[in-house]
Amino acid sequence: MKTLFLVLPCYNEELVLKESATQLEALMNNMIGGKIISDESKICFVNDGSTDATYEILKELCQQNPIFCAINLAGNSGHQNALMAGMETMCDKCDAVITLDADLQHDISKIPEFWNLYLEGNEIVYGVRKSRKGEKIVKRVTGDAFFGIMKLSGAKTIKNHADFRLISSKAIRALMEFKETNLFLRGIIPSLGFKNTVVEYEEKPRLAGESKYSFGKMLKLATDGITSFSVRPLQFIACCGMLFFILSILMFIYAILTYANSGVVQGWTSIVAAIWMLGGIQLLALSIVGEYIGKIYMETKHRPRYIIDEIIMEDNRSREK
């Protein structure tokens, strides 16, 4: 019988952890009792440098029930790195992993369906939201714009897919071959090429508290996604440069003809507008180039994505450090 691990990254989730653990425990026990998954299956929480009581609650859960295990990262490494830490650490202990958020906005009732599709031969199962009607307008519009830009840039992404997915140990081992520091799993995993399918679900409201994924973090994730999988922004800059070079030649010819015909400069408005426009384009171009250079700089350091402080596995009533 195959073994399933659930991996949930946590950052300051003390308000939702106990309720999330209760619901997940009931689900996993039902699957174990129904002989759907092995009794070695577990729920693994990854504490991503929380500053509240998150890790204390996780230790308590692990001591109370061996179905729970926990990974404590030495510091805040970011959501994508926390996911990777959970998958890499648990890869050899199970046949497949399902990643989801600790606030249970992802519909856990779909987990048995994920598992059945895996047993049918799919190495990856993506959870895709049916709609985004529950989100704020700004988030929905920017999200749609992001997926549109990713499509134009040629990156393989699944629209309306976050990080609710099943991924087999085989696929995780292939994923571990990707060594870049700036992780964007929503783009890397679809590029693996394994057999995959999609399960649609309705996103639920948070059990308690507020989302820790701020606008700044979402913007960074989007920037990582775009710049990690395409050089088209650089190609766009080159096209703009060529276009404005041609325009400058035309403007030079126009200036010569105007001077030859004793033309009079009609005003400063067009000059000021042109200066501001060209200045803005130059700054934008420099910032895009700088983003790529910054990524190269970070990648050349070969720093670890995360550092694990402690792993708690209560199946043998011992702790690894």
Secondary structure, 3 states (H helix, E strand, C coil): CCCEEEEEEECCCCCCHHHHHHHHHHHHHHHHHCCCCCCCCEEEEEECCCCCCHHHHHHHHHHHCCCEEEEEECCCCCHHHHHHHHHHHHHHHCCEEEECCCCCCCCHHHHHHHHHHHHCCCCEEEEEECCCCCCCHHHHHHHHHHHHHHHHCCCCCCCCEEEEEEEEHHHHHHHCCCCCCCCCHHHHHHHHCCCEEEEEECCCCCCCCCCCCCHHHHHHHHHHHHHHHCCHHHHHHHHHHHHHHHHHHHHHHHHHHHHHCCCCCCCCHHHHHHHHHHHHHHHHHHHHHHHHHHHHHHHHHCCCCCCEEEEEEHHHCEEEC
